[in-house]
């Protein structure tokens, strides 16, 4: 596996692969890999001849008071896991490499960034769109793989890809979960033993929503959200940032929950860890 830390060394390798007619799959990450990340890498390997994984804790997608400084990092461990997963190139730039002195450009996907996580994390998705656009330009991938846990991010990046004519085939990979249903996330490591048990409230709420729609087909969103809120509240120290039922294509709020709608939620555990999850009803 090749490890590259600056764009000037990345470009010759990408050019060589392109000349050889190789297809390139990209998996953008912020590192601290778990089984969910490895599943994305394996999917990229199935789709393309060469797999590039980026590790970059992007400062532009963290707001004031968020966990930029303490976000978990373990480069040597990540490099070993990526190598074992069959990754061909690991791109690990510094903030100075991605945003050199004088940098002043940002990309905004206006409507899709407004609700859900965008409401409580202003500017977050501008940072996501900007860094992914830069990675698309640097790596020139044929395919990029993203996890469906970050459903809003996936929808937004598909829109950006279409609007800016990148021509990348974007694949959404199903959520990878722990045995008890908790969606895998690098932030899960912030949880102590009791909080880890409590965090399953997100999955329980989603499963309740799926069951309700299976039983009744249609239910007013206000009523369903109240029921999901009660389940979240049962978890000690759990506080919902939002619970929403939206159209999975437009992310617009729905008045009636029915089969095919997306239920998404973000929950604070003891006001120190914010976790997200979602499911199609």
NULO-254827 format. One line per field, with one value per residue (C-alpha): residue in one letter; x, y, z. Coordinates in steps of 0.05 Angstrom, whole numbers. Example, Ala and Ser with C-alpha at 12.3 -4.5 7.8 and 13.67 -1.06 7.14 Angstrom:
NULO-254827
residu	(a, s) .
x	(246, 273) .
y	(-90, -21) .
z	(156, 143) .
***
This chain:
NULO-254827
residu	(x, x, x, x, x, x, x, x, x, x, x, x, x, x, x, x, x, x, x, x, x, x, x, x, x, x, x, x, x, x, x, x, x, x, x, x, x, x, x, x, x, x, x, x, x, x, x, x, x, x, x, x, x, x, x, x, x, x, x, x, x, x, x, x, x, x, x, x, x, x, x, x, x, x, x, x, x, x, x, x, x, x, x, x, x, x, x, x, x, x, x, x, x, x, x, x, x, x, x, x, x, x, x, x, x, x, x, x, x, x, x, x, x, x, x, x, x, x, x, x, x, x, x, x, x, x, x, x, x, x, x, x, x, x, x, x, x, x, x, x, x, x, x, x, x, x, x, x, x, x, x, x, x, x, x, x, x, x, x, x, x, x, x, x, x, x, x, x, x, x, x, x, x, x, x, x, x, x, x, x, x, x, x, x, x, x, x, x, x, x, x, x, x, x, x, x, x, x, x, x, x, x, x, x, x, x, x, x, x, x, x, x, x, x, x, x, x, x, x, x, x, x, x, x, x, x, x, x, x, x, x, x, x, x, x, x, x, x, x, x, x, x, x, x, x, x, x, x, x, x, x, x, x, x, x, x, x, x, x, x, x, x, x, x, x, x, x, x, x, x, x, x, x, x, x, x, x, x, x, x, x) .
x	(0, 25, 21, 18, 14, 14, -22, 42, 60, -11, -20, 34, 6, -65, -40, -3, -65, -107, -56, -60, -135, -147, -212, -205, -251, -248, -268, -263, -256, -234, -197, -202, -228, -281, -316, -362, -302, -272, -338, -334, -263, -282, -341, -294, -247, -304, -324, -255, -185, -152, -177, -156, -175, -166, -156, -168, -201, -231, -231, -281, -337, -329, -365, -346, -347, -348, -297, -244, -185, -206, -233, -200, -138, -94, -56, -11, -70, -112, -56, -50, -125, -128, -71, -105, -169, -132, -127, -77, -64, -75, -78, -68, -59, -50, -98, -44, -40, -116, -126, -61, -50, -98, -150, -220, -267, -326, -381, -453, -509, -564, -629, -604, -559, -615, -652, -634, -561, -553, -600, -559, -491, -490, -434, -419, -443, -407, -343, -363, -380, -316, -268, -302, -300, -226, -216, -255, -209, -146, -162, -206, -245, -292, -331, -336, -367, -401, -439, -514, -510, -494, -555, -560, -487, -497, -557, -520, -457, -499, -530, -462, -435, -492, -492, -417, -412, -359, -386, -369, -411, -430, -449, -485, -466, -517, -505, -459, -484, -460, -494, -544, -561, -520, -494, -418, -385, -317, -352, -377, -310, -327, -381, -368, -399, -466, -472, -456, -516, -560, -541, -582, -642, -630, -637, -697, -733, -720, -744, -808, -821, -811, -858, -912, -912, -913, -976, -1014, -982, -995, -989, -987, -914, -929, -956, -898, -846, -879, -873, -800, -785, -813, -767, -706, -726, -726, -651, -616, -582, -609, -634, -658, -627, -679, -726, -753, -791, -770, -773, -707, -696, -709, -703, -766, -808, -870, -937, -955, -905, -912, -872, -811, -802, -737, -737, -673, -651, -593, -587, -540, -516, -505, -495, -425, -432, -479, -498, -539, -578, -633, -677, -724, -794) .
y	(0, 69, 124, 195, 258, 313, 326, 335, 262, 238, 266, 223, 158, 176, 195, 129, 89, 129, 116, 42, 44, 28, 48, 83, 78, 130, 124, 192, 184, 220, 159, 118, 60, 10, -46, 4, 39, -28, -48, 16, -1, -72, -46, 3, -55, -95, -37, -14, -37, 11, 35, 102, 119, 188, 204, 277, 306, 365, 427, 462, 414, 425, 482, 522, 478, 413, 357, 375, 373, 309, 272, 203, 193, 132, 135, 74, 30, 58, 46, -26, -38, -5, -47, -111, -88, -86, -11, 10, 82, 119, 195, 231, 306, 359, 418, 462, 418, 420, 493, 530, 602, 647, 593, 624, 580, 542, 500, 502, 455, 502, 465, 396, 426, 463, 412, 352, 358, 422, 459, 446, 446, 508, 508, 434, 411, 468, 439, 369, 390, 431, 377, 322, 366, 376, 301, 287, 335, 306, 232, 234, 173, 133, 112, 139, 100, 132, 103, 111, 127, 198, 198, 274, 277, 224, 260, 326, 297, 264, 332, 366, 312, 323, 399, 406, 351, 310, 247, 203, 141, 151, 88, 88, 29, 3, 20, -29, -43, -73, -137, -97, -52, 10, 41, 38, 106, 131, 172, 109, 104, 166, 126, 92, 23, 49, 102, 49, 8, 70, 91, 33, 78, 105, 36, 18, 81, 65, -6, 20, 65, 8, -36, 18, 28, -48, -51, 12, 32, 106, 147, 222, 243, 284, 221, 177, 228, 232, 156, 156, 213, 172, 114, 161, 191, 122, 120, 150, 215, 212, 276, 282, 337, 322, 266, 275, 238, 261, 243, 205, 239, 312, 308, 349, 339, 295, 302, 229, 173, 115, 61, 88, 150, 162, 169, 203, 224, 253, 241, 269, 219, 256, 319, 297, 251, 264, 203, 198, 141, 130, 78, 73, 56) .
z	(0, -19, 33, 7, 48, -4, -69, -111, -96, -107, -177, -212, -184, -204, -274, -281, -262, -311, -367, -351, -357, -284, -250, -183, -123, -68, 5, 41, 117, 180, 204, 268, 228, 249, 213, 177, 145, 125, 91, 49, 28, 10, -32, -68, -82, -113, -158, -182, -199, -149, -82, -51, 21, 49, 122, 138, 200, 164, 208, 163, 182, 257, 289, 351, 413, 373, 382, 330, 378, 414, 353, 356, 314, 305, 240, 248, 267, 210, 159, 181, 176, 108, 83, 108, 72, 6, -2, -55, -33, 32, 24, 91, 79, 132, 140, 111, 50, 38, 58, 44, 64, 27, 15, 11, -30, -2, -34, -9, -28, -5, 6, 26, 80, 117, 158, 202, 223, 183, 230, 293, 257, 214, 163, 174, 105, 70, 99, 78, 6, -1, 22, -19, -81, -70, -62, -125, -162, -132, -137, -200, -178, -221, -159, -88, -30, 30, 88, 93, 167, 144, 100, 93, 74, 21, -9, -9, -42, -96, -111, -112, -157, -207, -202, -213, -266, -230, -262, -203, -189, -116, -79, -12, 33, 83, 156, 192, 263, 328, 351, 392, 334, 350, 286, 283, 292, 312, 365, 400, 434, 475, 511, 578, 592, 617, 563, 510, 535, 536, 465, 437, 447, 376, 345, 389, 367, 293, 302, 335, 276, 226, 267, 270, 195, 183, 227, 205, 138, 152, 216, 228, 235, 298, 332, 309, 332, 400, 407, 384, 432, 490, 472, 469, 536, 568, 559, 619, 598, 527, 495, 423, 382, 329, 305, 235, 181, 112, 39, 26, -41, -22, 54, 59, 122, 115, 150, 144, 158, 110, 76, 40, 83, 121, 196, 221, 290, 328, 402, 455, 507, 573, 532, 514, 453, 394, 354, 290, 258, 207, 173, 115, 141) .
***
